[in-house]
Amino acid sequence: MLISVPKIKEKQLLVELKNSGIKYAVVIGKVIRAEDHKIFIEE
């Protein structure tokens, strides 16, 4: 599931991803993936 989110800090994003169960988020043209409590940014 891909969603667009506002510009926020990565730590806040990770919490949101974990709480919502979402695995991917597009932030300013980048894909941020929450996996094993880490954030990966794919340009």
C-alpha distance matrix in Angstrom:
0.0 3.8 6.7 10.4 12.7 16.5 18.6 19.1 20.4 18.5 19.8 18.7 15.1 15.2 16.5 13.9 11.1 13.4 14.4 11.1 9.6 6.6 7.0 6.6 8.3 10.5 14.0 16.9 15.8 14.8 11.7 12.1 11.0 12.3 14.1 17.4 17.9 18.0 16.3 16.0 16.2 15.8 17.7
3.8 0.0 3.8 7.0 9.8 13.5 15.5 16.5 18.1 16.5 18.4 17.3 13.6 14.4 16.2 13.5 11.0 14.1 15.2 12.2 11.5 7.8 7.9 5.6 5.6 7.0 10.5 13.2 12.2 11.5 8.9 10.0 10.1 12.1 14.6 18.2 18.2 17.6 15.2 14.7 14.0 13.5 14.9
6.7 3.8 0.0 3.8 6.4 10.2 12.7 13.8 16.0 15.1 17.0 15.3 11.9 13.6 15.0 11.8 10.4 13.9 14.4 11.4 11.9 8.4 9.6 7.2 5.2 6.2 8.9 11.6 11.5 11.5 9.7 10.4 11.4 13.0 16.1 19.6 18.8 18.3 15.6 15.6 14.6 14.7 15.7
10.4 7.0 3.8 0.0 3.8 7.0 9.5 11.4 14.1 13.9 16.3 14.4 11.3 13.9 15.4 12.4 11.8 15.6 16.0 13.6 14.6 11.3 12.2 9.3 6.0 5.1 6.4 8.5 9.3 10.0 9.5 10.4 12.5 14.4 17.9 21.2 20.0 19.0 15.9 15.9 14.1 14.5 14.7
12.7 9.8 6.4 3.8 0.0 3.8 6.6 8.0 10.9 11.3 13.5 11.2 8.6 11.8 12.9 10.0 10.5 14.2 14.4 12.7 14.4 11.6 12.8 10.4 6.8 6.7 6.0 8.5 10.6 10.9 10.7 10.5 12.8 13.9 17.7 20.6 18.7 17.9 14.9 15.6 14.1 15.3 15.8
16.5 13.5 10.2 7.0 3.8 0.0 3.8 6.0 9.6 11.2 13.5 11.1 9.5 13.2 14.1 11.7 13.0 16.5 16.5 15.4 17.5 15.0 16.1 13.8 10.1 9.2 7.0 8.3 11.4 12.1 12.9 12.6 15.3 16.4 20.2 22.8 20.5 19.4 16.4 17.3 15.4 17.0 16.9
18.6 15.5 12.7 9.5 6.6 3.8 0.0 3.8 7.0 9.1 11.8 10.2 9.2 12.8 14.2 12.7 14.0 17.3 17.8 17.4 19.1 16.7 17.2 14.7 11.1 9.9 6.6 7.2 10.8 11.1 12.6 12.0 15.1 16.2 19.9 22.4 19.9 18.3 15.1 15.9 13.8 15.7 15.4
19.1 16.5 13.8 11.4 8.0 6.0 3.8 0.0 3.8 6.4 8.5 6.7 6.6 10.1 11.2 10.4 12.2 15.0 15.5 15.8 17.7 15.8 16.4 14.6 11.5 11.5 8.6 10.2 13.5 12.8 13.6 11.8 14.4 14.7 18.3 20.2 17.3 16.1 13.4 15.0 13.7 16.4 16.8
20.4 18.1 16.0 14.1 10.9 9.6 7.0 3.8 0.0 3.8 5.5 5.3 6.2 8.7 10.2 10.7 12.3 14.4 15.5 16.5 18.0 16.4 16.5 15.1 12.7 13.1 10.3 12.1 15.0 13.5 14.0 11.6 13.8 13.6 16.8 18.3 15.1 13.7 11.3 13.4 12.6 15.9 16.8
18.5 16.5 15.1 13.9 11.3 11.2 9.1 6.4 3.8 0.0 3.8 5.4 4.9 6.1 8.6 9.7 10.2 12.1 14.1 15.1 15.8 14.3 13.7 12.6 10.9 11.9 9.8 12.3 14.4 12.0 11.8 8.8 10.5 10.1 13.2 14.7 11.7 10.0 7.6 9.9 9.7 13.3 14.8
19.8 18.4 17.0 16.3 13.5 13.5 11.8 8.5 5.5 3.8 0.0 3.8 5.3 5.1 6.4 8.7 9.9 10.7 12.4 14.3 15.2 14.6 14.4 14.3 13.1 14.8 13.2 15.9 18.0 15.6 14.8 11.4 12.1 10.5 13.1 13.7 10.2 9.5 8.5 11.8 12.6 16.3 18.3
18.7 17.3 15.3 14.4 11.2 11.1 10.2 6.7 5.3 5.4 3.8 0.0 3.8 5.5 5.2 6.3 8.7 10.0 10.6 12.3 14.0 13.4 14.2 14.0 12.3 14.2 12.5 15.4 17.9 16.0 15.3 12.2 13.1 11.6 14.7 15.7 12.3 12.2 11.0 14.0 14.4 17.8 19.5
15.1 13.6 11.9 11.3 8.6 9.5 9.2 6.6 6.2 4.9 5.3 3.8 0.0 3.8 5.4 5.0 6.1 8.5 9.8 10.5 11.8 10.4 10.9 10.3 8.6 10.7 9.6 12.9 14.9 12.9 11.8 8.8 9.8 8.9 12.4 14.2 11.4 10.9 8.9 11.5 11.7 14.7 16.6
15.2 14.4 13.6 13.9 11.8 13.2 12.8 10.1 8.7 6.1 5.1 5.5 3.8 0.0 3.8 5.4 5.0 6.1 8.5 9.9 10.3 9.6 9.5 10.0 9.7 12.5 12.1 15.6 17.0 14.4 12.5 8.9 8.5 6.3 9.3 10.6 7.6 7.8 6.8 10.1 11.6 14.7 17.3
16.5 16.2 15.0 15.4 12.9 14.1 14.2 11.2 10.2 8.6 6.4 5.2 5.4 3.8 0.0 3.8 5.4 5.1 6.0 8.5 9.8 10.3 11.4 12.5 12.2 15.1 14.8 18.2 19.9 17.7 15.8 12.4 11.9 9.2 11.7 12.3 9.2 10.5 10.4 13.8 15.3 18.4 20.9
13.9 13.5 11.8 12.4 10.0 11.7 12.7 10.4 10.7 9.7 8.7 6.3 5.0 5.4 3.8 0.0 3.8 5.5 5.1 6.0 8.2 8.1 10.1 10.9 10.0 13.0 13.0 16.6 18.3 16.5 14.7 11.9 11.7 9.8 12.8 14.3 11.8 12.8 11.9 14.7 15.6 18.2 20.4
11.1 11.0 10.4 11.8 10.5 13.0 14.0 12.2 12.3 10.2 9.9 8.7 6.1 5.0 5.4 3.8 0.0 3.8 5.5 5.3 5.7 5.0 6.4 7.7 8.0 11.5 12.4 16.2 17.2 15.0 12.4 9.6 8.6 6.7 9.6 11.7 9.9 10.8 9.9 12.3 13.6 15.8 18.4
13.4 14.1 13.9 15.6 14.2 16.5 17.3 15.0 14.4 12.1 10.7 10.0 8.5 6.1 5.1 5.5 3.8 0.0 3.8 5.6 5.2 6.8 7.9 10.4 11.5 15.1 16.0 19.8 20.7 18.2 15.5 12.4 10.5 7.4 9.1 10.0 8.2 10.4 10.9 13.7 15.8 18.3 21.2
14.4 15.2 14.4 16.0 14.4 16.5 17.8 15.5 15.5 14.1 12.4 10.6 9.8 8.5 6.0 5.1 5.5 3.8 0.0 3.8 5.7 8.0 10.4 12.7 13.2 16.7 17.5 21.2 22.5 20.5 18.0 15.1 13.7 11.0 12.8 13.6 11.7 14.0 14.3 17.2 18.9 21.3 24.0
11.1 12.2 11.4 13.6 12.7 15.4 17.4 15.8 16.5 15.1 14.3 12.3 10.5 9.9 8.5 6.0 5.3 5.6 3.8 0.0 3.8 5.4 8.8 10.9 11.4 14.9 16.3 19.9 20.9 19.2 16.6 14.4 13.1 11.2 13.3 14.9 13.6 15.5 15.1 17.3 18.6 20.4 22.9
9.6 11.5 11.9 14.6 14.4 17.5 19.1 17.7 18.0 15.8 15.2 14.0 11.8 10.3 9.8 8.2 5.7 5.2 5.7 3.8 0.0 3.8 6.3 9.4 11.1 14.9 16.8 20.6 20.9 18.9 15.7 13.5 11.3 9.4 10.7 12.4 12.0 14.0 13.9 15.8 17.6 19.1 22.0
6.6 7.8 8.4 11.3 11.6 15.0 16.7 15.8 16.4 14.3 14.6 13.4 10.4 9.6 10.3 8.1 5.0 6.8 8.0 5.4 3.8 0.0 3.8 5.9 7.6 11.2 13.5 17.2 17.3 15.4 12.2 10.6 8.8 8.1 10.2 12.9 12.6 13.5 12.5 13.7 14.9 16.0 18.7
7.0 7.9 9.6 12.2 12.8 16.1 17.2 16.4 16.5 13.7 14.4 14.2 10.9 9.5 11.4 10.1 6.4 7.9 10.4 8.8 6.3 3.8 0.0 3.8 7.0 10.5 13.0 16.6 16.1 13.6 10.1 8.4 5.7 5.5 7.3 10.6 10.9 11.2 10.1 10.7 12.2 13.1 16.1
6.6 5.6 7.2 9.3 10.4 13.8 14.7 14.6 15.1 12.6 14.3 14.0 10.3 10.0 12.5 10.9 7.7 10.4 12.7 10.9 9.4 5.9 3.8 0.0 3.8 6.9 9.7 13.1 12.4 10.1 6.6 5.7 4.7 6.7 9.3 12.9 12.9 12.1 9.8 9.6 9.9 10.4 12.9
8.3 5.6 5.2 6.0 6.8 10.1 11.1 11.5 12.7 10.9 13.1 12.3 8.6 9.7 12.2 10.0 8.0 11.5 13.2 11.4 11.1 7.6 7.0 3.8 0.0 3.8 6.3 9.8 9.8 8.1 5.7 5.2 6.6 8.6 12.0 15.4 14.6 13.4 10.5 10.5 9.6 10.4 12.1
10.5 7.0 6.2 5.1 6.7 9.2 9.9 11.5 13.1 11.9 14.8 14.2 10.7 12.5 15.1 13.0 11.5 15.1 16.7 14.9 14.9 11.2 10.5 6.9 3.8 0.0 3.8 6.6 6.1 5.3 4.5 6.1 8.8 11.6 14.9 18.4 17.5 15.8 12.3 11.5 9.4 9.4 9.9
14.0 10.5 8.9 6.4 6.0 7.0 6.6 8.6 10.3 9.8 13.2 12.5 9.6 12.1 14.8 13.0 12.4 16.0 17.5 16.3 16.8 13.5 13.0 9.7 6.3 3.8 0.0 3.8 5.5 5.1 6.3 7.0 10.5 12.8 16.3 19.5 17.9 15.9 12.3 11.8 9.2 10.1 10.0
16.9 13.2 11.6 8.5 8.5 8.3 7.2 10.2 12.1 12.3 15.9 15.4 12.9 15.6 18.2 16.6 16.2 19.8 21.2 19.9 20.6 17.2 16.6 13.1 9.8 6.6 3.8 0.0 3.8 5.6 8.5 10.0 13.7 16.3 19.6 22.8 21.3 18.9 15.2 14.2 11.0 11.2 9.7
15.8 12.2 11.5 9.3 10.6 11.4 10.8 13.5 15.0 14.4 18.0 17.9 14.9 17.0 19.9 18.3 17.2 20.7 22.5 20.9 20.9 17.3 16.1 12.4 9.8 6.1 5.5 3.8 0.0 3.8 6.8 9.7 13.0 16.3 19.2 22.6 21.7 19.2 15.4 13.7 10.2 9.2 7.2
14.8 11.5 11.5 10.0 10.9 12.1 11.1 12.8 13.5 12.0 15.6 16.0 12.9 14.4 17.7 16.5 15.0 18.2 20.5 19.2 18.9 15.4 13.6 10.1 8.1 5.3 5.1 5.6 3.8 0.0 3.8 6.3 9.7 13.0 15.8 19.1 18.3 15.6 11.9 9.9 6.5 5.8 4.9
11.7 8.9 9.7 9.5 10.7 12.9 12.6 13.6 14.0 11.8 14.8 15.3 11.8 12.5 15.8 14.7 12.4 15.5 18.0 16.6 15.7 12.2 10.1 6.6 5.7 4.5 6.3 8.5 6.8 3.8 0.0 3.8 6.4 10.0 12.6 16.1 15.8 13.4 9.9 7.9 5.7 5.0 6.5
12.1 10.0 10.4 10.4 10.5 12.6 12.0 11.8 11.6 8.8 11.4 12.2 8.8 8.9 12.4 11.9 9.6 12.4 15.1 14.4 13.5 10.6 8.4 5.7 5.2 6.1 7.0 10.0 9.7 6.3 3.8 0.0 3.8 6.7 9.7 13.0 12.2 9.9 6.4 5.5 4.5 6.3 8.9
11.0 10.1 11.4 12.5 12.8 15.3 15.1 14.4 13.8 10.5 12.1 13.1 9.8 8.5 11.9 11.7 8.6 10.5 13.7 13.1 11.3 8.8 5.7 4.7 6.6 8.8 10.5 13.7 13.0 9.7 6.4 3.8 0.0 3.8 6.2 9.8 9.8 8.0 5.6 5.1 6.6 8.0 11.4
12.3 12.1 13.0 14.4 13.9 16.4 16.2 14.7 13.6 10.1 10.5 11.6 8.9 6.3 9.2 9.8 6.7 7.4 11.0 11.2 9.4 8.1 5.5 6.7 8.6 11.6 12.8 16.3 16.3 13.0 10.0 6.7 3.8 0.0 3.8 6.9 6.3 5.7 4.9 6.7 9.2 11.4 14.8
14.1 14.6 16.1 17.9 17.7 20.2 19.9 18.3 16.8 13.2 13.1 14.7 12.4 9.3 11.7 12.8 9.6 9.1 12.8 13.3 10.7 10.2 7.3 9.3 12.0 14.9 16.3 19.6 19.2 15.8 12.6 9.7 6.2 3.8 0.0 3.8 5.4 5.4 6.6 7.8 11.2 13.0 16.7
17.4 18.2 19.6 21.2 20.6 22.8 22.4 20.2 18.3 14.7 13.7 15.7 14.2 10.6 12.3 14.3 11.7 10.0 13.6 14.9 12.4 12.9 10.6 12.9 15.4 18.4 19.5 22.8 22.6 19.1 16.1 13.0 9.8 6.9 3.8 0.0 3.8 5.5 8.4 10.3 13.9 16.1 19.8
17.9 18.2 18.8 20.0 18.7 20.5 19.9 17.3 15.1 11.7 10.2 12.3 11.4 7.6 9.2 11.8 9.9 8.2 11.7 13.6 12.0 12.6 10.9 12.9 14.6 17.5 17.9 21.3 21.7 18.3 15.8 12.2 9.8 6.3 5.4 3.8 0.0 3.8 6.9 10.0 13.3 16.2 19.6
18.0 17.6 18.3 19.0 17.9 19.4 18.3 16.1 13.7 10.0 9.5 12.2 10.9 7.8 10.5 12.8 10.8 10.4 14.0 15.5 14.0 13.5 11.2 12.1 13.4 15.8 15.9 18.9 19.2 15.6 13.4 9.9 8.0 5.7 5.4 5.5 3.8 0.0 3.8 6.6 10.0 13.0 16.4
16.3 15.2 15.6 15.9 14.9 16.4 15.1 13.4 11.3 7.6 8.5 11.0 8.9 6.8 10.4 11.9 9.9 10.9 14.3 15.1 13.9 12.5 10.1 9.8 10.5 12.3 12.3 15.2 15.4 11.9 9.9 6.4 5.6 4.9 6.6 8.4 6.9 3.8 0.0 3.8 6.5 9.8 13.0
16.0 14.7 15.6 15.9 15.6 17.3 15.9 15.0 13.4 9.9 11.8 14.0 11.5 10.1 13.8 14.7 12.3 13.7 17.2 17.3 15.8 13.7 10.7 9.6 10.5 11.5 11.8 14.2 13.7 9.9 7.9 5.5 5.1 6.7 7.8 10.3 10.0 6.6 3.8 0.0 3.8 6.4 9.9
16.2 14.0 14.6 14.1 14.1 15.4 13.8 13.7 12.6 9.7 12.6 14.4 11.7 11.6 15.3 15.6 13.6 15.8 18.9 18.6 17.6 14.9 12.2 9.9 9.6 9.4 9.2 11.0 10.2 6.5 5.7 4.5 6.6 9.2 11.2 13.9 13.3 10.0 6.5 3.8 0.0 3.8 6.5
15.8 13.5 14.7 14.5 15.3 17.0 15.7 16.4 15.9 13.3 16.3 17.8 14.7 14.7 18.4 18.2 15.8 18.3 21.3 20.4 19.1 16.0 13.1 10.4 10.4 9.4 10.1 11.2 9.2 5.8 5.0 6.3 8.0 11.4 13.0 16.1 16.2 13.0 9.8 6.4 3.8 0.0 3.8
17.7 14.9 15.7 14.7 15.8 16.9 15.4 16.8 16.8 14.8 18.3 19.5 16.6 17.3 20.9 20.4 18.4 21.2 24.0 22.9 22.0 18.7 16.1 12.9 12.1 9.9 10.0 9.7 7.2 4.9 6.5 8.9 11.4 14.8 16.7 19.8 19.6 16.4 13.0 9.9 6.5 3.8 0.0
